[in-house]
Amino acid sequence: MLYLINPNSIIMANTYTQIHIQAVFSVQDRFCIIKKSWKDELYKYITGIIQNHGHKVLAINGMPDHIHVFFGQRPTQTLSDLMQDVKGDSSKWINQKGFVKTRFSWQVGYGAFSYSKSQVESVIQYIRNQEIHHRNKTFIEEYLDFLDKFEVDYDERYIFKSVDYNEEDNLT
């Protein structure tokens, strides 16, 4: 069978995806230094980074030592490149703003977990309710639960370092 293509016509391939990712990452050494007084600004800044790359943030929230970001990812960028941009650009922004007395940085690595369309609303609610979840579960317990639930093989030597959490230090 012979197919003729008109050289004057434009053939455009269409790409259709539905990729929902929850990324979880921690402050270097799990220090509890994301303060209530500037966390909303940080979340807006991270949202801007993700949206500027063409992705859509569905939920963002966290605790003084870590963040959860749930987003619809377009296939135009790798997850690792996006996370490098999010963590690198937001660290630089935090340092420029002078929000912390020392140099701010995110811990190396992150967790990323994919979800189906039917799970989107429950993941959004989970992220919105971080403060409630962490009344009974530490970040490390939560993170290990994710790894186990998603059957991710891991080496305990490379799990985020644990630091004691003190709510009183994070009210400002």
N, C-alpha and C positions, 0 to 999 in steps of 0.2 A: 504494500500500500504506500502510495506517495502522498506526502503532505506538503503543500506549498504555503509558504509564509510570505505575505505581502510585506516587502521591506519598508513601505510607508506607514504601516500600522504599528502601534506601540503595544507590545505584549507586557502586561504587568502582572507579576505573580502576587497573589494575596497570601498573607500570613495571618492566621487566626490562632490566638492562644488564650489560655486562661490559667495563669500562673499566680498562685497566692503564696507568699512567703512570710513567715514570721522569723525575724532575725533578733537574736538576743546577744548583747555584748555588755562587758563590764568595765568599770573604771579600773585603771592600773592598780594592782594590788588590792582590789576590791575596797578601796577607801570610800567611805560614805561621805562624798563631798559634793554631790549634786544637791544643791539647796533648793528649798521650796521657793525662795525669793526669785530664782532665775530659771527654774526647770521649764516653765512654760515657754520662755524665750528660746531655750535650747531645743525643745520639741518643735517649735515653729521653724527654727533654723534647719534642723535635720529634715523636716518635711520639705522645705524649700530645696535642699540638695537633691532629694529623691525625685521631686517633681521636675526639677530642672533637667533631669536625665530622662524624662518622659514616662516615669513610673507613677503610680497612684497610691498615696498613703491612705490606708483604711483605718488604722489606729496606731497611736504611739503613747506610751506611758512607761513608768518604771519606778524605781526606788532610788534612794541616794547613792547606791553602788552599781546599778545596772539599768539597762533600757531594753524594752521590747518594742519593735517596730513591725507592723503588719502591713504589707503592701502588695499591690498587683504589679507584677514585674513584666515589662515588655521584653521581648527577646533581642533587643538592640544592644544590650550590654550584659556582660557576665556578672553574676552575683558577686564574685570576688572583687571585680573592679568597682562595682557600686559600693560595697562595704568599705573598700579602701578609701573611696572618696568621702563617704559619710563620716567615717572615723577620723580620717586625716583632716578634712575641712572643718569639722566641728571641734576637734582638739585645738586647731589653730585659732578658731573664733573664740573659744572659751579663754584661751591664753591672752588674746588681744583685748578682750573685754575685762580682763583682770578679775574674773569671778572667784578664783582661788589664789591663795598666797604663794603656792609653789607652782611648778610647771605641771599642767594637766596633760594626761594622756589616757587613752583607752588601753586596756590589756590586749595583748596580741591574741588574735583569734576571735571567733564568734560561733554561735550556733545558728543554723538556718533550717527551718522545717516547713515543708510544703503541705498545703491543705486543698481539699476539693471545694467547689462552690457551695455545697451543702453545709460546710463547716464554717463558712465565713462569719456569720453572725455570732456563733458561740466563741470564736477566737477574738472577735472585737470585744465582746463582753468580758472575756477573760483578761484581756489587756487593760481595759478600762478599770477593772477591779483589782489591780495589783496590790494596793494597800491592804485590802481585805485578805487576799491570798497569803500575804506575808505576815499576817498575824499568827499563823499556825505553821508556816513552812519557810525555811530559810531559802536564800537564793540557790545555794548549792543543792539542797534537796529538790527544789523546783527544776533546776537544770538537769540533774541526774534523772529525774522523772521523765523529762523530755527525751533524753538520750535513750532511756529504756523503752519508752512508749513507741518511739520511732525506730527502734532496733538499730541504733547507731553504735558501732563498735568504738570504744574509746580506751585511752590509756589514762588511768587516774593521775599519773604524774603531770598530765597536761590539762587537768581541769582547773578552772579559775581558782586562784588562791582565796582562802577564806579569811575574813576579817570580822570581828564582832561588830554587830550593828547596834547603834545607840540612837534611838528616835529623838531624844532631847537635843542632840547636836545638830539636827536637821530641820528645826522649826523656823529658822530665819531665812 
